[in-house]
């Protein structure tokens, strides 16, 4: 895919700025729950010294970062596998087709590396296209490939 299709032009710059704004708002929205949780702990334990709020923040933020790291490196992989394992028939069917395609491509690659010649079945559309071009050339007509395809 050509990156210039989505990076150049005024419309794409506006869309990109909107994307950044939306991501920033999403992060701030999640951060407000951290702040609300800190104040909830502070008021739940009926603490009066604001130093406790700083201590709670210094303990909870690294703890939340550790939980996020464990989730990303371990739990998300298991959840992704479970979503594939127990998915609907059609999404599972698409996944199975992709596995078959990969297997066939690996076998094809092994065959090519081994130096063997691969004989592909004839392409009926290519044969028809060539026949139409040949007939048009015989009568002196020009053929547009878009007319044939």
C-alpha positions as a LaTeX table, in Angstrom:
\begin{tabular}{lrrr}
\hline
Residue & $x$ (\AA) & $y$ (\AA) & $z$ (\AA) \\
\hline
Unk1 & 0.00 & 0.00 & 0.00 \\
Unk2 & 1.29 & 3.42 & $-0.87$ \\
Unk3 & 1.58 & 5.56 & 2.26 \\
Unk4 & 1.26 & 8.74 & 0.22 \\
Unk5 & $-2.39$ & 7.89 & $-0.45$ \\
Unk6 & $-3.16$ & 8.65 & 3.20 \\
Unk7 & $-0.44$ & 11.07 & 4.23 \\
Unk8 & $-0.58$ & 13.81 & 1.60 \\
Unk9 & $-3.32$ & 16.34 & 0.97 \\
Unk10 & $-5.40$ & 18.72 & 3.05 \\
Unk11 & $-8.24$ & 16.25 & 3.70 \\
Unk12 & $-5.83$ & 13.62 & 4.99 \\
Unk13 & $-4.14$ & 16.16 & 7.29 \\
Unk14 & $-7.53$ & 17.11 & 8.74 \\
Unk15 & $-8.47$ & 13.46 & 9.25 \\
Unk16 & $-5.09$ & 12.78 & 10.85 \\
Unk17 & $-5.54$ & 15.73 & 13.25 \\
Unk18 & $-9.00$ & 14.45 & 14.14 \\
Unk19 & $-7.50$ & 11.01 & 14.81 \\
Unk20 & $-4.88$ & 12.52 & 17.12 \\
Unk21 & $-7.56$ & 14.54 & 18.92 \\
Unk22 & $-9.76$ & 11.47 & 19.37 \\
Unk23 & $-6.85$ & 9.40 & 20.72 \\
Unk24 & $-5.90$ & 12.22 & 23.10 \\
Unk25 & $-9.46$ & 12.47 & 24.39 \\
Unk26 & $-9.56$ & 8.71 & 24.86 \\
Unk27 & $-6.36$ & 8.80 & 26.93 \\
Unk28 & $-7.67$ & 11.69 & 29.04 \\
Unk29 & $-10.94$ & 9.83 & 29.53 \\
Unk30 & $-9.07$ & 6.80 & 30.83 \\
Unk31 & $-6.84$ & 8.99 & 32.99 \\
Unk32 & $-9.86$ & 10.56 & 34.70 \\
Unk33 & $-10.70$ & 7.12 & 36.09 \\
Unk34 & $-7.23$ & 6.90 & 37.64 \\
Unk35 & $-7.70$ & 10.30 & 39.26 \\
Unk36 & $-11.24$ & 9.40 & 40.41 \\
Unk37 & $-9.94$ & 6.13 & 41.85 \\
Unk38 & $-7.20$ & 7.93 & 43.77 \\
Unk39 & $-9.69$ & 10.35 & 45.28 \\
Unk40 & $-12.13$ & 7.51 & 46.00 \\
Unk41 & $-9.47$ & 5.68 & 48.03 \\
Unk42 & $-8.53$ & 8.90 & 49.78 \\
Unk43 & $-12.12$ & 9.64 & 50.81 \\
Unk44 & $-13.05$ & 6.00 & 51.51 \\
Unk45 & $-10.34$ & 5.72 & 54.13 \\
Unk46 & $-11.29$ & 9.20 & 55.39 \\
Unk47 & $-7.74$ & 10.46 & 55.16 \\
Unk48 & $-7.17$ & 14.10 & 56.03 \\
Unk49 & $-3.54$ & 14.62 & 55.13 \\
Unk50 & $-3.03$ & 15.37 & 51.40 \\
Unk51 & 0.34 & 13.60 & 51.63 \\
Unk52 & $-1.62$ & 10.33 & 51.68 \\
Unk53 & $-3.05$ & 11.19 & 48.27 \\
Unk54 & 0.49 & 11.53 & 46.90 \\
Unk55 & 1.54 & 8.24 & 48.51 \\
Unk56 & $-1.52$ & 6.44 & 47.07 \\
Unk57 & $-0.68$ & 7.83 & 43.62 \\
Unk58 & 2.99 & 6.81 & 43.90 \\
Unk59 & 1.98 & 3.25 & 44.80 \\
Unk60 & $-1.02$ & 2.76 & 42.52 \\
Unk61 & 0.32 & 4.20 & 39.24 \\
Unk62 & 3.33 & 1.82 & 39.02 \\
Unk63 & 1.03 & $-1.01$ & 40.11 \\
Unk64 & $-1.42$ & $-0.16$ & 37.31 \\
Unk65 & 1.47 & 0.00 & 34.83 \\
Unk66 & 2.61 & $-3.46$ & 35.96 \\
Unk67 & $-0.91$ & $-4.84$ & 35.56 \\
Unk68 & $-1.08$ & $-3.30$ & 32.07 \\
Unk69 & 2.27 & $-4.86$ & 31.13 \\
Unk70 & 1.15 & $-8.31$ & 32.30 \\
Unk71 & $-2.12$ & $-7.93$ & 30.42 \\
Unk72 & $-0.42$ & $-6.92$ & 27.16 \\
Unk73 & 2.33 & $-9.55$ & 27.29 \\
Unk74 & 0.29 & $-12.51$ & 28.57 \\
Unk75 & $-3.47$ & $-12.11$ & 28.95 \\
Unk76 & $-4.14$ & $-10.44$ & 25.59 \\
Unk77 & $-2.59$ & $-13.40$ & 23.74 \\
Unk78 & $-4.79$ & $-15.86$ & 25.60 \\
Unk79 & $-7.88$ & $-13.73$ & 25.01 \\
Unk80 & $-7.04$ & $-13.47$ & 21.32 \\
Unk81 & $-6.65$ & $-17.25$ & 21.07 \\
Unk82 & $-9.94$ & $-17.79$ & 22.90 \\
Unk83 & $-11.77$ & $-15.42$ & 20.57 \\
Unk84 & $-10.50$ & $-17.44$ & 17.58 \\
Unk85 & $-11.11$ & $-20.81$ & 19.24 \\
Unk86 & $-14.73$ & $-20.08$ & 20.19 \\
Unk87 & $-15.66$ & $-17.81$ & 17.30 \\
Unk88 & $-18.60$ & $-18.18$ & 14.95 \\
Unk89 & $-18.55$ & $-20.71$ & 12.15 \\
Unk90 & $-17.89$ & $-18.14$ & 9.42 \\
Unk91 & $-14.99$ & $-16.42$ & 11.13 \\
Unk92 & $-13.52$ & $-19.83$ & 11.95 \\
Unk93 & $-13.99$ & $-20.87$ & 8.32 \\
Unk94 & $-12.04$ & $-17.81$ & 7.13 \\
Unk95 & $-9.27$ & $-18.60$ & 9.57 \\
Unk96 & $-9.13$ & $-22.21$ & 8.33 \\
Unk97 & $-8.93$ & $-21.01$ & 4.71 \\
Unk98 & $-6.02$ & $-18.74$ & 5.60 \\
Unk99 & $-4.21$ & $-21.67$ & 7.24 \\
Unk100 & $-4.76$ & $-23.78$ & 4.11 \\
Unk101 & $-3.46$ & $-20.99$ & 1.88 \\
Unk102 & $-0.34$ & $-20.63$ & 4.02 \\
Unk103 & 0.25 & $-24.37$ & 3.91 \\
Unk104 & $-0.10$ & $-24.43$ & 0.12 \\
Unk105 & 2.21 & $-21.45$ & $-0.28$ \\
Unk106 & 4.83 & $-23.12$ & 1.93 \\
Unk107 & 4.63 & $-26.30$ & $-0.17$ \\
Unk108 & 4.85 & $-24.24$ & $-3.34$ \\
Unk109 & 7.89 & $-22.41$ & $-2.01$ \\
Unk110 & 9.59 & $-25.70$ & $-1.08$ \\
Unk111 & 8.84 & $-26.98$ & $-4.57$ \\
Unk112 & 10.32 & $-23.87$ & $-6.18$ \\
Unk113 & 13.42 & $-23.93$ & $-4.00$ \\
Unk114 & 13.91 & $-27.58$ & $-4.93$ \\
Unk115 & 14.18 & $-26.53$ & $-8.57$ \\
Unk116 & 11.13 & $-28.44$ & $-9.78$ \\
Unk117 & 8.96 & $-27.00$ & $-12.51$ \\
Unk118 & 5.40 & $-26.16$ & $-11.55$ \\
Unk119 & 2.72 & $-26.76$ & $-14.12$ \\
Unk120 & $-0.31$ & $-24.58$ & $-13.55$ \\
Unk121 & $-3.70$ & $-25.31$ & $-15.06$ \\
Unk122 & $-4.62$ & $-23.15$ & $-18.06$ \\
Unk123 & $-6.31$ & $-19.85$ & $-17.34$ \\
Unk124 & $-9.61$ & $-19.77$ & $-19.29$ \\
Unk125 & $-9.96$ & $-15.98$ & $-19.04$ \\
Unk126 & $-6.46$ & $-15.40$ & $-20.40$ \\
Unk127 & $-7.16$ & $-17.79$ & $-23.26$ \\
Unk128 & $-10.41$ & $-15.98$ & $-24.09$ \\
Unk129 & $-8.70$ & $-12.59$ & $-23.92$ \\
Unk130 & $-5.93$ & $-13.73$ & $-26.25$ \\
Unk131 & $-8.47$ & $-15.18$ & $-28.68$ \\
Unk132 & $-10.47$ & $-11.91$ & $-28.80$ \\
Unk133 & $-7.31$ & $-9.86$ & $-29.33$ \\
Unk134 & $-6.18$ & $-12.23$ & $-32.08$ \\
Unk135 & $-9.55$ & $-12.02$ & $-33.87$ \\
Unk136 & $-9.62$ & $-8.23$ & $-33.65$ \\
Unk137 & $-6.10$ & $-7.97$ & $-35.02$ \\
Unk138 & $-7.10$ & $-10.22$ & $-37.92$ \\
Unk139 & $-9.84$ & $-7.79$ & $-38.99$ \\
Unk140 & $-7.78$ & $-4.70$ & $-38.19$ \\
Unk141 & $-9.80$ & $-3.55$ & $-35.16$ \\
Unk142 & $-8.19$ & $-2.17$ & $-32.04$ \\
Unk143 & $-8.93$ & $-3.89$ & $-28.78$ \\
Unk144 & $-9.07$ & $-2.24$ & $-25.39$ \\
Unk145 & $-8.18$ & $-4.63$ & $-22.62$ \\
Unk146 & $-11.00$ & $-3.16$ & $-20.55$ \\
Unk147 & $-13.43$ & $-4.38$ & $-23.22$ \\
Unk148 & $-12.09$ & $-7.91$ & $-22.95$ \\
Unk149 & $-11.66$ & $-8.22$ & $-19.20$ \\
\hline
\end{tabular}
